[in-house]
């Protein structure tokens, strides 16, 4: 079926948006005279009546009619295009359109063009991205998807829907080969791009996993980044995520130990690093209670520094953490 969809010629322009000046209401179209439009049933006393435009009411009144009639026709397909132009977030319209695509053997390639245009106008619309995923599944052809999501992410590097679609494509069709390089390009452009850091973690998890050599590679990459910009919460979270897969935890890995010595030597007092040090101390005290005699005062000193000077906006949290550590480890 997918092959016949893809080979249909591109001359079908039924999904072209119509300019307002050219618009002819469905009630005035001779080919629709056999359909009785259905008004929405909002009850006799709607609390907040929505001020639909005449065009919106016209299109959706006829859409309700064809759904109830369960009509499968080219005119019904064209109608869904008009409905989606007016409300691209309407799940029912997209679902009915998918039914018609299959029943009428419509071109998936043409539909991908239609949905791409819709995504470009409404990039954070879940229903549009879902429709594109279904089309890719039907065609079993992800060849355009990585480039498409790359273009969309160039416009908004934090677009959750684009990232979700990209991850689905990568995982479903096993296209991870060049993804780390793509992520590194994004981080070169914006070292604080939390979505790119998240994507790097996703790629590692779905491909190599967290073997010893991979952990060392990722720690080297992350500490190098933090030496460039230490006040980067995304990179610190990534560092913690990688260390969570190492048996030594936050303490003991030679790359991390060397990194901490480097920061200490440069008198680094970035809040994220100070918090990291506190968590290292807490981890050590949990594994060896006797160390609390020396580490607890140091941890408390850092928490007081965070509360008063380095991160006073979260003062109450740091003071709470201080009380928590003292309740756990104070003699």
C-alpha positions in Angstrom: 0.0 0.0 0.0 2.8 2.4 0.9 4.3 2.0 -2.5 1.1 3.1 -4.3 0.9 6.1 -2.0 4.3 7.2 -2.8 4.0 6.9 -6.6 0.9 9.0 -6.9 1.7 12.1 -8.9 2.2 15.4 -7.2 -0.4 17.2 -9.4 -3.1 16.7 -6.7 -3.5 20.1 -5.2 -6.7 19.4 -3.3 -5.0 20.3 0.0 -4.1 23.9 -1.2 -5.3 26.5 1.2 -7.8 28.9 -0.3 -7.5 32.6 0.1 -10.3 34.3 2.0 -11.2 36.4 -1.1 -11.7 33.1 -3.1 -13.6 31.4 -0.4 -17.0 30.0 -1.4 -19.1 28.7 1.6 -20.0 25.1 1.4 -23.7 26.0 1.7 -23.3 27.8 -1.6 -21.5 25.0 -3.5 -23.8 23.0 -5.8 -21.8 19.8 -5.2 -22.7 19.9 -1.5 -26.5 20.5 -1.9 -27.2 16.8 -0.9 -25.7 17.4 2.6 -27.6 18.9 5.4 -25.1 20.8 7.7 -25.3 20.0 11.4 -25.0 22.8 13.9 -23.1 22.2 17.2 -25.2 21.2 20.1 -24.1 23.5 23.0 -27.4 23.3 24.9 -30.2 25.9 25.2 -28.1 28.1 27.5 -24.4 27.9 26.8 -22.4 29.3 29.6 -19.7 30.8 27.4 -20.8 30.8 23.7 -17.8 30.8 21.4 -17.9 33.4 18.7 -17.1 31.2 15.7 -16.5 33.0 12.4 -19.0 32.3 9.7 -16.4 30.4 7.7 -15.6 28.2 10.8 -19.2 27.4 11.4 -19.8 26.6 7.7 -16.9 24.2 7.5 -17.4 22.4 10.7 -21.2 22.1 10.2 -20.5 20.2 7.0 -17.7 18.2 8.6 -20.1 17.0 11.3 -22.5 15.9 8.6 -20.0 13.8 6.7 -18.7 12.2 9.9 -22.2 11.1 10.9 -22.8 10.0 7.3 -19.4 8.2 7.4 -18.7 9.6 3.9 -15.6 8.4 2.1 -15.0 10.7 -0.9 -12.6 13.2 -2.4 -14.9 16.1 -1.4 -14.8 14.9 2.2 -11.0 14.8 2.1 -10.9 18.3 0.7 -13.2 19.4 3.5 -10.8 18.1 6.2 -8.1 20.3 4.7 -10.3 23.3 5.1 -11.2 22.3 8.6 -7.5 21.8 9.6 -6.6 25.2 8.2 -9.1 26.7 10.6 -8.3 24.4 13.6 -5.1 22.3 13.1 -5.4 21.0 16.7 -8.6 19.1 16.1 -7.8 15.5 16.7 -11.1 14.2 15.2 -10.4 15.9 11.9 -6.9 14.5 11.7 -8.2 11.0 12.5 -11.0 11.2 9.9 -8.4 12.5 7.3 -6.3 9.4 8.0 -9.2 7.2 7.4 -9.8 8.9 4.1 -6.1 8.7 3.1 -6.2 5.0 3.3 -9.7 4.5 1.9 -9.0 6.7 -1.1 -5.4 5.6 -1.6 -4.1 9.1 -1.3 -0.5 10.0 -1.8 1.6 9.9 1.4 4.2 12.1 -0.3 1.5 14.8 -0.9 0.3 14.4 2.6 3.8 14.8 4.0 4.0 18.1 2.1 0.7 19.2 3.5 1.6 18.3 7.1 5.0 19.9 6.7 3.4 23.2 5.8 1.1 22.9 8.7 3.9 22.1 11.1 5.9 25.1 9.9 2.8 27.3 10.7 2.0 25.5 14.0 5.3 24.0 15.2 4.1 23.2 18.7 0.9 21.4 17.8 0.9 17.8 19.1 -1.8 16.6 16.6 0.2 17.7 13.6 3.4 15.9 14.7 1.4 12.8 15.5 -0.1 12.8 12.0 3.4 13.0 10.5 4.5 10.1 12.6 1.7 8.0 11.3 2.5 8.9 7.7 6.2 7.9 8.2 5.0 4.6 9.7 2.8 3.9 6.8 5.4 4.7 4.2 8.1 3.0 6.3 10.4 5.7 5.0 12.2 8.0 7.6 14.6 9.5 5.0 13.4 13.1 5.3 12.7 13.2 9.0 16.1 13.9 10.5 16.7 16.8 8.1 13.2 18.0 8.7 13.5 18.1 12.5 16.9 19.7 12.2 15.3 22.5 10.2 12.6 22.9 12.8 15.1 22.8 15.7 17.1 25.5 13.9 14.1 27.7 14.3 13.5 26.7 17.9 16.1 24.5 19.6 13.8 23.8 22.5 10.7 22.5 20.5 9.7 19.5 22.5 7.5 18.1 19.7 10.4 18.2 17.2 12.7 16.5 19.7 10.1 13.8 20.5 9.6 13.1 16.8 13.4 13.0 16.2 13.9 10.5 19.1 11.1 8.3 17.8 12.6 8.3 14.3 16.1 7.5 15.6 14.9 4.7 17.9 12.4 3.2 15.5 14.6 3.1 12.4 18.0 2.9 14.2 19.5 6.0 12.7 21.9 6.9 15.5 25.1 6.8 13.5 25.7 10.6 13.2 23.5 11.8 16.1 26.3 12.6 18.6 27.9 14.8 16.0 24.6 16.6 15.5 24.3 17.2 19.2 27.8 18.5 19.5 27.1 21.0 16.7 24.1 22.2 18.7 26.2 22.5 21.8 28.9 24.4 20.0 26.2 26.9 19.0 24.6 27.0 22.5 26.5 25.3 25.3 23.5 25.8 27.6 21.1 24.0 25.3 19.4 21.7 27.8 17.5 19.8 25.0 20.8 19.0 23.3 22.3 17.6 26.6 19.2 15.6 27.1 19.5 14.3 23.5 23.1 13.2 24.1 22.0 11.2 27.1 19.2 9.6 25.1 21.6 8.6 22.3 24.2 7.1 24.7 21.5 5.2 26.6 19.9 3.8 23.4 23.2 2.8 21.7 26.4 2.0 23.6 25.0 2.1 27.1 27.2 3.2 30.0 30.2 1.0 29.8 33.4 2.1 31.5 34.9 3.5 28.4 31.7 5.4 27.4 31.5 6.9 30.9 35.1 8.1 30.7 34.4 9.6 27.2 31.3 11.4 28.4 32.9 12.7 31.6 35.8 14.0 29.5 33.4 15.7 27.2 31.3 17.2 30.0 34.2 18.4 32.2 35.8 20.0 29.1 32.5 21.9 28.5 32.3 22.9 32.2 35.8 24.3 32.1 34.6 26.6 29.3 31.4 27.6 31.2 31.2 26.3 34.7 28.0 28.1 35.5 26.0 25.8 33.2 23.3 23.8 35.1 22.6 21.6 32.0 26.1 20.3 31.9 26.2 19.7 35.7 23.0 17.7 35.5 24.5 15.7 32.6 27.6 15.0 34.7 25.5 13.7 37.5 23.4 11.6 35.1 26.6 9.9 33.8 28.0 9.3 37.3 24.8 7.7 38.4 25.8 4.7 36.2 29.3 4.4 37.7 29.9 2.3 40.8 31.9 5.0 42.5 29.0 7.5 42.3 30.0 11.1 42.7 33.3 10.3 44.3 36.3 8.4 43.1 36.3 8.6 39.3 39.8 9.9 38.3 38.4 12.3 35.7 36.0 13.9 38.2 38.6 14.0 40.9 41.0 15.8 38.6 38.2 18.2 37.5 37.4 19.0 41.1 41.0 19.7 41.9 41.1 22.0 38.8 38.0 24.0 40.0 39.4 24.2 43.6 42.7 25.5 42.2 40.8 28.2 40.4 38.7 29.0 43.5 35.4 28.1 41.7 32.4 29.1 43.8 29.7 28.5 41.2 26.5 27.4 43.0 26.2 24.2 40.9 29.8 23.2 41.9 29.2 24.0 45.6 26.1 21.9 45.5 28.0 19.1 43.8 30.6 19.2 46.6 27.9 19.0 49.3 26.3 16.0 47.6 29.8 14.3 47.3 30.2 14.8 51.0 26.8 13.5 51.8 27.4 10.4 49.7 30.7 9.8 51.5 29.1 10.2 54.9 26.4 7.7 54.1 29.0 5.1 53.1 31.2 5.9 56.1 29.6 7.6 59.1 32.9 8.3 60.8 33.8 10.8 58.1 30.9 13.0 59.3 33.2 14.5 62.0 35.2 16.3 59.3 32.9 16.5 56.4 29.7 17.7 58.1 31.2 21.0 59.1 32.5 21.5 55.6 29.2 20.7 54.0 27.4 23.0 56.4 29.8 25.8 55.6 29.1 25.5 51.9 25.4 25.4 52.5 25.6 28.6 54.6 27.6 30.2 51.8 25.0 29.3 49.3 22.2 30.6 51.5 23.8 33.9 52.2 26.0 34.9 49.3 26.0 32.5 46.3 22.4 31.6 45.8 20.3 33.6 48.3 17.2 33.3 46.2 16.9 29.7 47.4 18.1 30.5 50.9 15.3 28.5 52.6 16.2 25.4 50.6 19.8 25.5 51.6 19.0 26.1 55.2 16.6 23.2 55.1 19.3 21.0 53.6 21.7 22.1 56.3 19.2 21.0 59.0 18.6 17.7 57.2 22.3 16.8 57.0 22.8 17.7 60.7 19.8 15.6 61.7 21.3 12.7 59.8 25.0 12.9 60.7 25.5 15.2 63.7 26.6 13.2 66.8 
